[in-house]
Amino acid sequence: MKKISLLLVFTFILAAVFPTETIAQERNKLAQSGMKFLSVSLDPRSSAMSDAVTSLMSNSTSMLYNPSAMAEMQGYSDFAFGTTRWIADINYLYGTAALNLFDGDYGVFGVSLVAVDYGEFLGTIIAPNDDGYLDVGTFKPTAMAIGIGYANQLSEKFMVGGNIKYVRQSMGTAVTGFDPGGGRLTEEFKVDVAAFDFGILYHTGFKSLNFGMSVRNFSTEIRYKDDNFQLPLTFRIGMSINAMDLTSVNPDMHSLLVAVDAAHPRDYPEQVSVGAEYTFMNTFSLRGGYTFPTDEQEFSAGVGFKQQFSDFKFAVDYSYTPFGIFSDVHRVSINIGY
């Protein structure tokens, strides 16, 4: 039964990814996807390692990267909250929660929320005056994604998981004209769609060597006014290992996770990310990562602190990413588990 389940999972993922990618390559749609907020990395730990976490993680935040890793969540519940100060004064907020019901016999269930605040913008409309336009106040674009996730451990070595999410982006309510009485005519410009994420995680059996794969933001084509576009579909594959497993060092004192990911996005060329995380006494962590090729973003760094009190665990993480000509990006998160 397990072999049949594994075959179905691989068949489904391959059928979902490769036809879509073939069409995308034929049309050469680089840099033409929409709802790009779905591609922004929000978790500080993952970002500090340049997102080379496809074969890592095990808490509720896994839903934002590789949902299958959530199957290894320890404890009954896990909650994470974070904020990202993005470029151009754009702010992100996210929250994830997961429940490990019946000791994982029926898998792990989770929910996620991502919200984007783009700030306010001045609105204008064409007018027959000397300036050629009229000021019509301000408008406020927003974006959000609400997801439900599930992960299950099919065997001691193999895990699968997926998310279904409702994605919505609004450019705000704009003035489109005036009625005969001089009143304003308004319209909200928005678009929404259902999207899916899939992932697998495999323990090779050699030390702590893991292999992971994920497909994120799979959906139908969206139509906005007169133009069609697609979500930023991304296929990632990665591997990781605790380098201390290859030495005689006490793993409770020192840990050095090393991870490598390769990403194949729909809307820009392939990238390779390398990340590392050193943890001392299972409490303090130093992280770093590098992604290539990129135009502005290259390296990232971060720190973390975690502590466990009986059945209660608590963690705080921070990451920093310089963005060249843009402002630096800062991320902070809190993780609570029981």
N, C-alpha and C positions, 0 to 999 in steps of 0.2 A: 504493500500500500504506500509506503514511504517513497519507494522508487518511482511509482506512478505519479505521486504528488510532485516530486522533484522534476520529472519530465514535463508535466503540465506547466509548472512555473517557468522553466526555461523556454518552452515553446511559446508561452504567452508573451514573455518579455521580448523575445526575438521578433515575434510577429508584430508587436507594438512599435518597436524602435526602428527596424531597418527599412520598412517601406516608407515611413515618414521621412527618414533621413535621406533616402534615395531621391524622393521628390524635392526635398529642400536643396540637395546638391544640384539637381537638374535645373532648378530655377535660380540657383545662385543667389539666395536671399540673405547673404551676410548683412548684418546690421539692420535688418528689417523686421525684427520681432517687436511686439508691443508688451505693455505691462512689465517693463523691465525691473520694477521693484521686486519681482519674484526672484531675481538673480542675485540680489544683495545678500551677503552673508551677515547674519545678525548675532550669532553666538560668539562671545569673546574668545572662548577656548578654541573653537574651530577657526576663527579668523586669525588668531595669533599663529596658528599652524598653517596658514595660507589655505585653509579648507581641505587639507589632506587628511580628512577624517572619514572617508567612505567606509573604511574597515575598522573604525574606532567608535567610541561613544557607547553609552548604554542607558542613558536616562531619557526623559521625555523630549529633550531637545533634539534627539535623533530624528524626530519626525520632520525636521527642517532640512535634513541632509540625507540620511539613509534610514528609512523607517524600520527596516528589519532589525537594526541594532537595538531597538527598544525591547526586543524579546529577552535581552540579557539584563534587564533592569533588576536591581537588587531592592528588596523591600516591597511594601504594599503599595505605596504611592510616591509620586515624584512631581514636583512643581518647579518651574523655572520662569523668571521674569527678567527682561532685559531692555535696554535702550541703546540706540545707535545714533550718534551725532554724525550724519552723513555730509557729503559735500553740498555746497550751495545752500546751506542752512536747512537742509531736509532732515527731519527727525523720524526715526523708526521706533516703534514699540512692539514687543512681542511677548507672548505668554504661552506656555505649554503645560499640560498636565497629563499624567498617565496613572492608570490603576492596574496593578498586577493581581488579578482576581484568582482565588483558589490556587495560590502558589504557582501560577502560570499554567495550570492544566488546560485552561481555555484561552491562553494567550494573553497579551497585554493590550489594553485599549487606551487610546489617548485623544486629546483634543488640542488644537493649536489656534492661535490668533495672531495675525500680523497686521499692524495699522501704520499708515504713513501720513505724516503731516508735512505738506509742501509749503505751508505758509500762505500769506495773502498776496494777491497780485492786483494791480490797477487795471480796470476794465475800460475799454473805449469802444466807440462805434463810429462808423463813417458818417459824416454829416456835411451838408453843403454850406460850410462857413469858411472863414479865412484860414483856420487851422486844419480844416479837413476832417476833424473828428470831434466827438464830445466825450467827456469823462462821464462814466456811468457807475462810479463806485468801485468796489472791490469784489473779487471772487476768490474762492478757496478750493483748490483741487484736493482730493483725498483718494486714498486707495486702501484696500483691505483684502485679507484672505482668511477665511475660517475653514479649518479642516478637522476631519475625524480620521484617526489612524488606528491601525491594528497590526500587531506583529506576533509571530508564533515560532516556536522552536520545534522544527520537525524532527530533529535528531540532536545528538550531542554536538554535532559539528555544523549543522546547517540551519539557518534561520531565514525567514521570509517576512516581508511586511509591505504595507501600502497605505496611502492616504487618499482620500477624496476630499476636495476642497472647493468652496465657492469663492470665486475671485471677482472683485468688483473695483472698477476705477471710475472716478467722476472728475470731470474737469471743472465742476462747479456750475452754478446757475448764472447764465450770461444774458445780457440784454441783446435781443436780436433786432429790435426796431421799435416803432411807436405806432399806436393805433390812431385813428382820426381825431380822437379827443386829446391826444398828447400823452396818453398813458403808455407806460413801458410794456413791451412784449418780451417775456423771458422764456428761456428754455434750459433744462438741465441736460448737459452733455455727459452721458455715462455709457458704460458697457460692462457686461458681466458674463461669466462663463463658468462651467464646472471643469475642474482639472484634476489630474491624477498623478500620484508619485508611486514608484515601485522600487523595491530594493531586496538584495540578498546579502547574507553574511556567512562566510564559511571559515571554520577553524581547520587549518590544514593538518593539525596533529603534530607538527614539528615546532617544539617549544611554544611560543606565543604568536607564531606567524598566522596572520589573518588575511583573508581576501574578501573584498567587498565590491558590490556593483550597485548603481542606482540610476534610475531614469526619473527625472523631475519635470513637472509642468507639461504633461501630455494632455492635449485637448484638441477639440475641433477648431477649424479656422473661424475667426471672429470677423464680423463686419461692423465697421464704425463709419457711419455716414456713407460715403462713396468708396471707401477703401477697405480691403481685406487685410488682415494680418494674423499672425500666429503667436502663441506664447513662446517665451525663451526656453524651449525644450533643451535639456542638457543631459547627456549620458556621461557618467563618471565610473571609473574603475580604479581600484586602489588596493594597496597592501601595506601591512604594518607589522612591527615586531618590537618587543621590549628587548633592547640590546643587552640589558643586564642578564638576560637568560643565557647568554653565551659566555658568561663569566661566572666566577664563584662568589660574587658580591651578594650580600644579604638583600633580597628583594624588598624586605620591609623597611630598609634604610634608604635604598637608592633605586630609582626607576628611570629608564631612559627610553621613551617611546619614539620610534623613528617611523615615519609614514611617507608614502609616495602615492600621489594621485595623478591620473591622466583624465582630462576633461575634453569632451567633444560637444561644444555648444552648437545650437542651430545658427546663431547670429554673429559669431566671430570665430577666428581660427582656433585650432586645438591648443591647449595649454597643459603644462606639467607643473605640479605643485609638490614641494618637498617641505615637510614639517617635522619638528622635534619637540618633545616635552620632557623636561627633567623634573622629577619629583623627589623631594627629600622627606623621609619619614612619613610618607603618605599624607603630607600636610601642605608643604609649600611647593609651588610649581613655577618653573621658568619655561617660557615657550618662544619659539621662533619659527618662521617659515619664509619660503621664497617661491614666487610664481614667475614663470617665463613661457613664452614671450608676452610682455605687456607694454603699453604705451606710457602709463604713469605709475600704476601700482606695481611694486616689485616685492619688497620684503615687509614682513609684519612681525610684531613682538607682543608679548603679554605676560602677565603674572596671574597666579591663582592661589587661593587659600581655601582649604577644606578641613572640616573637623567632624568627628562623629561622637555623639554622646548617647551611649546605649543604643536604642533603636532609632534615634533621631540624627540626621546628617544635615550639614549646612556648608555651603560653598559660595565664595565670591570670586568673580573673575573679571579681568580687565584686559583689553587689547588696544594696541596703537598701530595705525597704518598710515604712513605718509602717502600723499596722493599727488606729488609733483606740483604742478601749477595750481592745483585745487587745494582746499583746506585739508588739514589732517583729519583722519577719521578716528573717533574714540568710541569704544563699546564697553558697557558695564552690565553685569548680570548677577542675579542671586538665584541659587538653586537650593531647594529644601526637599528633603525626602524622609520617609518614615517606613 
